[in-house]
Amino acid sequence: MKIEIYYDKDCPFCKNYAQLIKLRKSNDITIINARDNILDIKEFAKKGFDINNGVIVVADTLIFQGSEAIIFLQKVTDGKLFLYDNILFKKVLYPIIKFIRRVLLIILGKTPNIKY
């Protein structure tokens, strides 16, 4: 299965997670910096996916975003789903992670939102 991961390379969390997934290479995985691929990001926006709401994963013809993208990646890369595939992760932990990402980018002097 061909998988593309669109993430924010400026975010240390996103960058490290994308690299970790790449290391688990059980599929054809490509990691793509969303900031360098604005045309793709605009196309996702037309389909209702805003990169500022979380990582976007394309698997063949399927598109996942945010917590659903993380859950999908964990499943297809033989990750352990000890926490991710539940309501606590989707509704509480993932939004907290997004908030911490935003604060961290501001502290690092980076723009938290990708403009497209």
MMTF fields as JSON, N, C-alpha, C and O atoms, coordinates in Angstrom:
{
  "mmtfVersion": "1.0.0",
  "mmtfProducer": "UNKNOWN",
  "numBonds": 463,
  "numAtoms": 464,
  "numGroups": 116,
  "numChains": 1,
  "numModels": 1,
  "chainsPerModel": [1],
  "groupsPerChain": [116],
  "chainIdList": ["A"],
  "bondAtomList": [4, 2, 8, 6, 12, 10, 16, 14, 20, 18, 24, 22, 28, 26, 32, 30, 36, 34, 40, 38, 44, 42, 48, 46, 52, 50, 56, 54, 60, 58, 64, 62, 68, 66, 72, 70, 76, 74, 80, 78, 84, 82, 88, 86, 92, 90, 96, 94, 100, 98, 104, 102, 108, 106, 112, 110, 116, 114, 120, 118, 124, 122, 128, 126, 132, 130, 136, 134, 140, 138, 144, 142, 148, 146, 152, 150, 156, 154, 160, 158, 164, 162, 168, 166, 172, 170, 176, 174, 180, 178, 184, 182, 188, 186, 192, 190, 196, 194, 200, 198, 204, 202, 208, 206, 212, 210, 216, 214, 220, 218, 224, 222, 228, 226, 232, 230, 236, 234, 240, 238, 244, 242, 248, 246, 252, 250, 256, 254, 260, 258, 264, 262, 268, 266, 272, 270, 276, 274, 280, 278, 284, 282, 288, 286, 292, 290, 296, 294, 300, 298, 304, 302, 308, 306, 312, 310, 316, 314, 320, 318, 324, 322, 328, 326, 332, 330, 336, 334, 340, 338, 344, 342, 348, 346, 352, 350, 356, 354, 360, 358, 364, 362, 368, 366, 372, 370, 376, 374, 380, 378, 384, 382, 388, 386, 392, 390, 396, 394, 400, 398, 404, 402, 408, 406, 412, 410, 416, 414, 420, 418, 424, 422, 428, 426, 432, 430, 436, 434, 440, 438, 444, 442, 448, 446, 452, 450, 456, 454, 460, 458],
  "bondOrderList": [1, 1, 1, 1, 1, 1, 1, 1, 1, 1, 1, 1, 1, 1, 1, 1, 1, 1, 1, 1, 1, 1, 1, 1, 1, 1, 1, 1, 1, 1, 1, 1, 1, 1, 1, 1, 1, 1, 1, 1, 1, 1, 1, 1, 1, 1, 1, 1, 1, 1, 1, 1, 1, 1, 1, 1, 1, 1, 1, 1, 1, 1, 1, 1, 1, 1, 1, 1, 1, 1, 1, 1, 1, 1, 1, 1, 1, 1, 1, 1, 1, 1, 1, 1, 1, 1, 1, 1, 1, 1, 1, 1, 1, 1, 1, 1, 1, 1, 1, 1, 1, 1, 1, 1, 1, 1, 1, 1, 1, 1, 1, 1, 1, 1, 1],
  "groupList": [{"groupName": "MET", "atomNameList": ["N", "CA", "C", "O"], "elementList": ["N", "C", "C", "O"], "formalChargeList": [0, 0, 0, 0], "bondAtomList": [1, 0, 2, 1, 3, 2], "bondOrderList": [1, 1, 2], "singleLetterCode": "M", "chemCompType": "L-PEPTIDE LINKING"}, {"groupName": "LYS", "atomNameList": ["N", "CA", "C", "O"], "elementList": ["N", "C", "C", "O"], "formalChargeList": [0, 0, 0, 0], "bondAtomList": [1, 0, 2, 1, 3, 2], "bondOrderList": [1, 1, 2], "singleLetterCode": "K", "chemCompType": "L-PEPTIDE LINKING"}, {"groupName": "ILE", "atomNameList": ["N", "CA", "C", "O"], "elementList": ["N", "C", "C", "O"], "formalChargeList": [0, 0, 0, 0], "bondAtomList": [1, 0, 2, 1, 3, 2], "bondOrderList": [1, 1, 2], "singleLetterCode": "I", "chemCompType": "L-PEPTIDE LINKING"}, {"groupName": "GLU", "atomNameList": ["N", "CA", "C", "O"], "elementList": ["N", "C", "C", "O"], "formalChargeList": [0, 0, 0, 0], "bondAtomList": [1, 0, 2, 1, 3, 2], "bondOrderList": [1, 1, 2], "singleLetterCode": "E", "chemCompType": "L-PEPTIDE LINKING"}, {"groupName": "TYR", "atomNameList": ["N", "CA", "C", "O"], "elementList": ["N", "C", "C", "O"], "formalChargeList": [0, 0, 0, 0], "bondAtomList": [1, 0, 2, 1, 3, 2], "bondOrderList": [1, 1, 2], "singleLetterCode": "Y", "chemCompType": "L-PEPTIDE LINKING"}, {"groupName": "ASP", "atomNameList": ["N", "CA", "C", "O"], "elementList": ["N", "C", "C", "O"], "formalChargeList": [0, 0, 0, 0], "bondAtomList": [1, 0, 2, 1, 3, 2], "bondOrderList": [1, 1, 2], "singleLetterCode": "D", "chemCompType": "L-PEPTIDE LINKING"}, {"groupName": "CYS", "atomNameList": ["N", "CA", "C", "O"], "elementList": ["N", "C", "C", "O"], "formalChargeList": [0, 0, 0, 0], "bondAtomList": [1, 0, 2, 1, 3, 2], "bondOrderList": [1, 1, 2], "singleLetterCode": "C", "chemCompType": "L-PEPTIDE LINKING"}, {"groupName": "PRO", "atomNameList": ["N", "CA", "C", "O"], "elementList": ["N", "C", "C", "O"], "formalChargeList": [0, 0, 0, 0], "bondAtomList": [1, 0, 2, 1, 3, 2], "bondOrderList": [1, 1, 2], "singleLetterCode": "P", "chemCompType": "L-PEPTIDE LINKING"}, {"groupName": "PHE", "atomNameList": ["N", "CA", "C", "O"], "elementList": ["N", "C", "C", "O"], "formalChargeList": [0, 0, 0, 0], "bondAtomList": [1, 0, 2, 1, 3, 2], "bondOrderList": [1, 1, 2], "singleLetterCode": "F", "chemCompType": "L-PEPTIDE LINKING"}, {"groupName": "ASN", "atomNameList": ["N", "CA", "C", "O"], "elementList": ["N", "C", "C", "O"], "formalChargeList": [0, 0, 0, 0], "bondAtomList": [1, 0, 2, 1, 3, 2], "bondOrderList": [1, 1, 2], "singleLetterCode": "N", "chemCompType": "L-PEPTIDE LINKING"}, {"groupName": "ALA", "atomNameList": ["N", "CA", "C", "O"], "elementList": ["N", "C", "C", "O"], "formalChargeList": [0, 0, 0, 0], "bondAtomList": [1, 0, 2, 1, 3, 2], "bondOrderList": [1, 1, 2], "singleLetterCode": "A", "chemCompType": "L-PEPTIDE LINKING"}, {"groupName": "GLN", "atomNameList": ["N", "CA", "C", "O"], "elementList": ["N", "C", "C", "O"], "formalChargeList": [0, 0, 0, 0], "bondAtomList": [1, 0, 2, 1, 3, 2], "bondOrderList": [1, 1, 2], "singleLetterCode": "Q", "chemCompType": "L-PEPTIDE LINKING"}, {"groupName": "LEU", "atomNameList": ["N", "CA", "C", "O"], "elementList": ["N", "C", "C", "O"], "formalChargeList": [0, 0, 0, 0], "bondAtomList": [1, 0, 2, 1, 3, 2], "bondOrderList": [1, 1, 2], "singleLetterCode": "L", "chemCompType": "L-PEPTIDE LINKING"}, {"groupName": "ARG", "atomNameList": ["N", "CA", "C", "O"], "elementList": ["N", "C", "C", "O"], "formalChargeList": [0, 0, 0, 0], "bondAtomList": [1, 0, 2, 1, 3, 2], "bondOrderList": [1, 1, 2], "singleLetterCode": "R", "chemCompType": "L-PEPTIDE LINKING"}, {"groupName": "SER", "atomNameList": ["N", "CA", "C", "O"], "elementList": ["N", "C", "C", "O"], "formalChargeList": [0, 0, 0, 0], "bondAtomList": [1, 0, 2, 1, 3, 2], "bondOrderList": [1, 1, 2], "singleLetterCode": "S", "chemCompType": "L-PEPTIDE LINKING"}, {"groupName": "THR", "atomNameList": ["N", "CA", "C", "O"], "elementList": ["N", "C", "C", "O"], "formalChargeList": [0, 0, 0, 0], "bondAtomList": [1, 0, 2, 1, 3, 2], "bondOrderList": [1, 1, 2], "singleLetterCode": "T", "chemCompType": "L-PEPTIDE LINKING"}, {"groupName": "GLY", "atomNameList": ["N", "CA", "C", "O"], "elementList": ["N", "C", "C", "O"], "formalChargeList": [0, 0, 0, 0], "bondAtomList": [1, 0, 2, 1, 3, 2], "bondOrderList": [1, 1, 2], "singleLetterCode": "G", "chemCompType": "PEPTIDE LINKING"}, {"groupName": "VAL", "atomNameList": ["N", "CA", "C", "O"], "elementList": ["N", "C", "C", "O"], "formalChargeList": [0, 0, 0, 0], "bondAtomList": [1, 0, 2, 1, 3, 2], "bondOrderList": [1, 1, 2], "singleLetterCode": "V", "chemCompType": "L-PEPTIDE LINKING"}],
  "groupTypeList": [0, 1, 2, 3, 2, 4, 4, 5, 1, 5, 6, 7, 8, 6, 1, 9, 4, 10, 11, 12, 2, 1, 12, 13, 1, 14, 9, 5, 2, 15, 2, 2, 9, 10, 13, 5, 9, 2, 12, 5, 2, 1, 3, 8, 10, 1, 1, 16, 8, 5, 2, 9, 9, 16, 17, 2, 17, 17, 10, 5, 15, 12, 2, 8, 11, 16, 14, 3, 10, 2, 2, 8, 12, 11, 1, 17, 15, 5, 16, 1, 12, 8, 12, 4, 5, 9, 2, 12, 8, 1, 1, 17, 12, 4, 7, 2, 2, 1, 8, 2, 13, 13, 17, 12, 12, 2, 2, 12, 16, 1, 15, 7, 9, 2, 1, 4],
  "groupIdList": [1, 2, 3, 4, 5, 6, 7, 8, 9, 10, 11, 12, 13, 14, 15, 16, 17, 18, 19, 20, 21, 22, 23, 24, 25, 26, 27, 28, 29, 30, 31, 32, 33, 34, 35, 36, 37, 38, 39, 40, 41, 42, 43, 44, 45, 46, 47, 48, 49, 50, 51, 52, 53, 54, 55, 56, 57, 58, 59, 60, 61, 62, 63, 64, 65, 66, 67, 68, 69, 70, 71, 72, 73, 74, 75, 76, 77, 78, 79, 80, 81, 82, 83, 84, 85, 86, 87, 88, 89, 90, 91, 92, 93, 94, 95, 96, 97, 98, 99, 100, 101, 102, 103, 104, 105, 106, 107, 108, 109, 110, 111, 112, 113, 114, 115, 116],
  "secStructList": [7, 3, 3, 3, 3, 3, 3, 7, 6, 6, 1, 2, 2, 2, 2, 2, 2, 2, 2, 2, 2, 2, 2, 6, 7, 1, 1, 3, 3, 3, 3, 3, 3, 4, 4, 4, 7, 2, 2, 2, 2, 2, 2, 2, 2, 2, 6, 6, 7, 7, 4, 4, 4, 1, 7, 3, 3, 3, 3, 6, 6, 3, 3, 3, 3, 6, 2, 2, 2, 2, 2, 2, 2, 2, 2, 2, 6, 6, 7, 7, 7, 1, 1, 1, 1, 1, 2, 2, 0, 0, 0, 0, 0, 2, 2, 2, 2, 2, 2, 2, 2, 2, 2, 2, 2, 2, 2, 6, 6, 7, 7, 1, 1, 7, 7, 7],
  "xCoordList": [0.85, 0.0, 0.896, 1.858, 0.569, 1.303, 0.666, -0.545, 1.506, 1.019, 1.813, 3.042, 1.096, 1.731, 1.311, 0.129, 2.288, 2.029, 2.381, 3.543, 1.392, 1.607, 1.654, 0.691, 2.772, 2.975, 3.704, 4.134, 3.836, 4.523, 5.947, 6.177, 6.894, 8.3, 8.852, 9.83, 8.245, 8.707, 8.382, 9.007, 7.423, 7.013, 7.876, 7.875, 8.611, 9.459, 8.673, 9.161, 7.47, 6.65, 6.305, 6.49, 5.8, 5.367, 6.542, 6.432, 7.657, 8.85, 9.334, 9.617, 9.428, 9.9, 8.921, 9.34, 7.624, 6.631, 6.698, 6.656, 6.8, 6.871, 8.105, 8.033, 9.227, 10.441, 10.279, 10.742, 9.635, 9.394, 8.545, 8.851, 7.5, 6.639, 7.447, 7.301, 8.293, 9.127, 10.041, 10.277, 10.553, 11.429, 10.697, 11.307, 9.406, 8.602, 8.175, 7.198, 8.855, 8.494, 7.965, 8.728, 6.706, 6.065, 5.241, 4.661, 5.195, 4.486, 5.364, 6.443, 4.913, 5.611, 5.198, 4.165, 6.007, 5.645, 6.497, 7.722, 5.818, 6.485, 6.048, 4.853, 7.017, 6.665, 6.904, 7.94, 5.932, 5.927, 5.711, 4.758, 6.602, 6.464, 5.35, 5.473, 4.29, 3.136, 3.519, 2.968, 4.452, 4.85, 5.515, 5.513, 6.075, 6.727, 5.815, 6.222, 4.599, 3.675, 2.3, 1.283, 2.299, 1.073, 0.007, -1.181, 0.397, -0.614, -1.385, -2.605, -0.691, -1.382, -2.29, -3.414, -1.8, -2.569, -3.848, -4.903, -3.743, -4.938, -5.941, -7.148, -5.455, -6.347, -7.047, -8.236, -6.314, -6.944, -8.018, -9.087, -7.727, -8.689, -9.991, -11.079, -9.878, -11.078, -11.926, -13.14, -11.273, -11.971, -12.389, -12.939, -12.12, -12.547, -11.496, -11.816, -10.246, -9.166, -8.249, -7.641, -8.151, -7.313, -6.083, -6.207, -4.907, -3.663, -3.445, -2.75, -4.013, -3.869, -4.681, -4.55, -5.52, -6.286, -5.629, -6.182, -4.452, -3.731, -3.137, -3.449, -2.273, -1.59, -2.612, -3.705, -2.243, -3.096, -2.368, -1.193, -3.077, -2.513, -3.356, -4.579, -2.673, -3.335, -2.852, -1.652, -3.782, -3.471, -4.274, -5.483, -3.575, -4.238, -5.287, -4.914, -6.583, -7.615, -8.27, -9.157, -7.842, -8.428, -7.628, -6.407, -8.331, -7.678, -8.113, -9.3, -7.129, -7.375, -6.734, -5.737, -7.31, -6.713, -6.791, -7.691, -5.804, -5.794, -5.67, -4.849, -6.495, -6.42, -6.707, -6.117, -7.602, -7.898, -6.675, -6.45, -5.893, -4.657, -3.642, -2.998, -3.5, -2.565, -2.992, -2.159, -4.274, -4.788, -4.526, -4.082, -4.799, -4.544, -3.07, -2.739, -2.182, -0.744, -0.286, 0.548, -0.82, -0.444, -0.848, -0.116, -2.008, -2.5, -1.677, -1.335, -1.361, -0.679, 0.826, 1.48, 1.391, 2.835, 3.154, 4.24, 2.219, 2.42, 2.695, 3.374, 2.171, 2.304, 1.355, 0.368, 1.66, 0.792, -0.288, 0.016, -1.524, -2.655, -3.081, -4.243, -2.156, -2.48, -3.312, -3.974, -3.309, -3.993, -4.757, -5.8, -4.275, -4.752, -6.176, -6.894, -6.604, -7.905, -9.029, -9.726, -9.187, -10.279, -10.722, -10.052, -11.82, -12.418, -11.538, -11.516, -10.815, -9.916, -8.845, -8.561, -8.255, -7.229, -7.838, -7.309, -8.957, -9.564, -10.083, -9.895, -10.728, -11.416, -10.652, -10.946, -9.673, -8.961, -7.471, -6.947, -6.791, -5.335, -4.865, -3.937, -5.489, -5.06, -5.242, -4.33, -6.369, -6.481, -5.426, -4.951, -5.061, -4.005, -2.67, -1.912, -2.383, -1.145, -1.117, -0.081, -2.242, -2.305, -2.046, -1.366, -2.584, -2.377, -0.9, -0.328, -0.294, 1.127, 1.98, 2.95, 1.632, 2.347, 2.293, 3.299, 1.107, 0.923, 1.787, 2.469, 1.758, 2.553, 4.042, 4.787, 4.481, 5.888, 6.365, 7.456, 5.565, 5.944, 6.06, 6.968, 5.161, 5.231, 6.504, 7.199, 6.816, 8.038, 9.272, 10.229, 9.253, 10.381, 10.432, 11.338, 9.454, 9.429, 8.912, 9.163, 8.197, 7.638, 6.156, 5.513, 5.63, 4.205, 3.448, 3.712, 2.509, 1.798, 0.845, 0.582, 0.325, -0.592, 0.142, 0.95, -0.155, 0.401, -0.561, -1.744, -0.055, -0.901, -0.9, 0.147, -2.089, -2.214, -3.266, -3.509],
  "yCoordList": [-1.179, 0.0, 1.243, 1.33, 2.181, 3.437, 4.412, 4.632, 4.99, 5.914, 7.211, 7.197, 8.334, 9.655, 10.325, 10.354, 10.86, 11.552, 13.017, 13.352, 13.885, 15.336, 15.857, 15.716, 16.454, 16.89, 18.233, 18.717, 18.82, 20.101, 19.835, 19.528, 19.953, 19.678, 20.66, 20.35, 21.832, 22.81, 22.38, 22.858, 21.493, 21.026, 19.834, 18.815, 19.939, 18.821, 17.532, 16.447, 17.63, 16.439, 15.746, 14.539, 16.547, 16.011, 15.383, 14.291, 16.091, 15.623, 14.288, 13.358, 14.192, 12.955, 11.807, 10.672, 12.088, 11.037, 10.53, 9.323, 11.45, 11.049, 10.188, 9.206, 10.545, 9.745, 8.365, 7.37, 8.3, 7.021, 6.115, 4.933, 6.657, 5.872, 5.393, 4.252, 6.262, 5.891, 4.716, 3.843, 4.681, 3.598, 2.261, 1.205, 2.307, 1.088, 0.595, -0.144, 0.972, 0.786, -0.613, -1.494, -0.798, -2.04, -1.792, -2.719, -0.563, -0.149, 0.842, 1.198, 1.285, 2.316, 3.667, 4.219, 4.198, 5.419, 6.595, 6.509, 7.689, 8.933, 9.996, 10.192, 10.686, 11.787, 13.094, 13.287, 13.986, 15.209, 16.405, 16.439, 17.381, 18.607, 19.456, 19.924, 19.643, 20.394, 21.816, 22.368, 22.415, 23.801, 23.928, 25.009, 22.848, 22.863, 22.377, 22.352, 21.997, 21.44, 22.091, 21.419, 23.395, 24.178, 23.81, 23.834, 23.472, 23.098, 21.853, 21.8, 20.858, 19.659, 20.036, 19.545, 20.908, 21.32, 22.043, 21.866, 22.856, 23.537, 22.52, 22.685, 21.484, 20.439, 19.712, 19.407, 19.436, 18.813, 19.733, 19.275, 21.035, 22.007, 21.973, 22.077, 21.83, 21.734, 20.519, 20.516, 19.482, 18.254, 18.274, 17.298, 19.413, 19.55, 19.209, 19.092, 19.048, 18.726, 19.937, 20.399, 20.446, 21.609, 21.105, 20.572, 21.262, 20.777, 21.364, 20.759, 22.511, 23.13, 22.406, 22.697, 21.462, 20.653, 19.306, 18.481, 19.082, 17.842, 17.221, 17.602, 16.254, 15.521, 14.924, 14.526, 14.868, 14.274, 13.059, 13.134, 11.948, 10.716, 10.264, 10.164, 9.992, 9.468, 8.032, 7.782, 7.105, 5.691, 5.214, 4.999, 5.054, 4.733, 5.812, 6.939, 5.51, 6.514, 7.057, 7.906, 6.577, 7.023, 8.182, 8.24, 9.109, 10.237, 10.237, 10.141, 10.346, 10.413, 11.679, 12.153, 12.23, 13.414, 13.342, 12.728, 13.999, 14.128, 12.797, 11.958, 12.609, 11.385, 10.151, 9.097, 10.262, 9.125, 8.753, 7.573, 9.734, 9.467, 8.733, 7.788, 9.166, 8.524, 7.081, 6.175, 6.87, 5.514, 4.633, 3.493, 5.153, 4.391, 4.027, 2.874, 4.994, 4.727, 3.689, 2.839, 3.752, 2.763, 1.358, 0.392, 1.258, -0.054, -0.632, -1.814, 0.193, -0.333, -0.459, -1.107, 0.136, 0.03, -0.865, -0.78, -1.714, -2.664, -1.984, -2.541, -0.79, -0.104, -0.723, -1.365, -0.525, -1.052, -0.029, 1.129, -0.442, 0.444, 0.401, 0.136, 0.659, 0.6, 1.78, 1.698, 2.863, 4.063, 4.746, 5.351, 4.667, 5.518, 5.288, 6.256, 4.059, 3.799, 3.808, 2.812, 4.966, 5.091, 6.554, 7.45, 6.773, 8.106, 9.071, 10.265, 8.574, 9.42, 10.039, 11.232, 9.23, 9.757, 10.739, 11.831, 10.345, 11.169, 12.512, 13.534, 12.521, 13.726, 14.53, 15.708, 13.914, 14.619, 14.752, 15.863, 13.621, 13.659, 14.297, 15.106, 13.949, 14.531, 16.052, 16.753, 16.592, 18.056, 18.694, 19.792, 18.027, 18.548, 18.552, 19.517, 17.488, 17.419, 18.552, 19.191, 18.807, 19.899, 21.25, 22.105, 21.445, 22.696, 22.863, 23.939, 21.796, 21.855, 22.129, 22.883, 21.527, 21.782, 23.265, 23.871, 23.831, 25.248, 26.134, 27.036, 25.875, 26.65, 26.485, 27.465, 25.253, 24.989, 25.736, 26.307, 25.74, 26.466, 27.963, 28.612, 28.511, 29.935, 30.214, 31.192, 29.363, 29.531, 29.465, 30.211, 28.58, 28.433, 29.536, 29.56, 30.445, 31.547, 31.145, 31.836, 30.04, 29.548, 29.902, 30.127, 29.948, 30.19, 28.893, 27.892, 28.883, 27.63, 27.178, 25.983, 28.111, 27.747, 27.78, 28.67, 26.799, 26.755, 27.539, 27.209, 28.565, 29.398, 28.822, 28.499, 28.704, 28.166, 28.894, 28.574],
  "zCoordList": [0.0, 0.0, 0.0, 0.763, -0.853, -0.9, 0.09, 0.075, 0.947, 1.975, 1.89, 1.833, 1.882, 1.936, 3.236, 3.581, 3.95, 5.206, 5.004, 4.771, 5.091, 5.016, 6.446, 7.2, 6.809, 8.187, 8.186, 7.139, 9.361, 9.521, 9.99, 11.16, 9.077, 9.396, 10.427, 11.108, 10.55, 11.545, 12.968, 13.914, 13.132, 14.45, 14.857, 14.166, 15.964, 16.398, 16.659, 16.346, 17.224, 17.47, 16.149, 15.992, 15.206, 13.916, 13.165, 12.607, 13.166, 12.459, 13.028, 12.273, 14.345, 14.969, 14.76, 14.533, 14.835, 14.625, 13.185, 12.946, 12.23, 10.819, 10.566, 9.828, 11.168, 11.003, 11.634, 11.076, 12.777, 13.439, 12.548, 12.392, 11.976, 11.084, 9.88, 9.442, 9.352, 8.201, 8.562, 7.726, 9.782, 10.214, 10.298, 10.137, 10.548, 10.647, 9.273, 9.157, 8.294, 6.891, 6.558, 6.161, 6.719, 6.294, 5.034, 4.468, 4.61, 3.404, 2.66, 3.134, 1.507, 0.74, 1.32, 0.941, 2.243, 2.968, 2.494, 2.423, 2.175, 1.806, 2.794, 3.014, 3.393, 4.294, 3.56, 2.924, 3.658, 2.863, 3.782, 4.561, 3.684, 4.456, 3.837, 2.705, 4.571, 4.062, 3.678, 2.725, 4.406, 4.107, 2.737, 2.148, 2.233, 0.926, -0.197, -1.358, 0.136, -0.856, -0.76, -0.59, -0.873, -0.698, -1.728, -1.406, -2.946, -3.953, -3.516, -3.669, -2.978, -2.463, -1.301, -1.2, -0.426, 0.751, 0.322, 0.93, -0.726, -1.26, -1.801, -1.622, -2.454, -2.968, -1.819, -1.91, -0.743, 0.429, 1.005, 1.41, 1.039, 1.583, 0.777, 1.344, -0.531, -1.378, -1.015, -1.219, -0.473, -0.08, 1.386, 1.896, 2.074, 3.462, 4.506, 5.689, 4.085, 5.012, 5.181, 4.216, 6.404, 6.719, 7.46, 8.563, 6.881, 7.479, 8.87, 9.686, 9.152, 10.468, 11.547, 12.735, 11.116, 12.057, 12.335, 13.062, 11.758, 12.027, 10.782, 9.654, 11.022, 9.961, 8.994, 9.397, 7.719, 6.691, 6.128, 5.768, 6.058, 5.52, 4.34, 4.427, 3.235, 2.046, 1.864, 1.754, 1.834, 1.634, 0.44, 0.523, -0.67, -1.929, -2.208, -2.531, -2.095, -2.377, -1.109, -1.188, 0.052, 1.321, 1.905, 1.762, 2.568, 3.232, 4.692, 5.002, 5.582, 7.019, 7.55, 7.007, 8.621, 9.224, 10.738, 11.312, 11.373, 12.822, 13.524, 13.154, 14.544, 15.342, 14.498, 14.733, 13.521, 12.647, 11.81, 11.54, 11.402, 10.654, 11.525, 11.07, 12.77, 13.692, 13.951, 13.943, 14.177, 14.407, 13.186, 13.325, 12.004, 10.777, 10.663, 10.385, 10.875, 10.772, 11.781, 11.467, 12.977, 13.995, 13.551, 13.769, 12.934, 12.51, 11.353, 11.366, 10.36, 9.174, 9.348, 8.53, 10.382, 10.594, 11.779, 12.353, 12.141, 13.233, 14.564, 15.426, 14.727, 16.008, 17.02, 16.659, 18.252, 19.308, 19.621, 19.906, 19.572, 19.818, 21.278, 21.585, 22.159, 23.586, 24.026, 25.061, 23.294, 23.73, 22.608, 22.858, 21.403, 20.334, 19.866, 19.612, 19.745, 19.127, 20.155, 20.352, 20.81, 21.768, 21.866, 21.354, 22.506, 22.603, 23.395, 23.098, 24.393, 25.183, 24.296, 24.398, 23.431, 22.53, 21.536, 21.331, 20.919, 19.871, 20.375, 19.715, 21.53, 22.002, 23.049, 23.251, 23.719, 24.782, 24.484, 24.398, 24.326, 24.183, 22.879, 22.891, 21.758, 20.489, 20.475, 20.038, 20.929, 20.995, 21.908, 21.622, 22.988, 23.871, 23.132, 23.226, 22.407, 21.622, 20.599, 20.414, 19.932, 18.955, 19.628, 19.06, 20.829, 21.554, 21.933, 21.761, 22.445, 22.821, 21.587, 21.664, 20.452, 19.196, 18.85, 18.481, 18.976, 18.65, 19.542, 19.055, 20.849, 21.809, 21.52, 21.529, 21.263, 20.99, 19.754, 19.759, 18.698, 17.484, 17.748, 17.228, 18.541, 18.888, 19.67, 19.395, 20.646, 21.437, 20.539, 20.745, 19.55, 18.634, 17.571, 16.738, 17.606, 16.647, 15.276, 14.288, 15.211, 13.949, 13.877, 14.903, 12.68, 12.484, 12.743, 12.077, 13.698, 13.996, 12.9, 12.768, 12.114, 11.038, 9.707, 9.441, 8.887, 7.525, 6.646, 6.56, 6.003, 5.14, 3.725, 3.165, 3.173, 1.825, 1.05, -0.113]
}
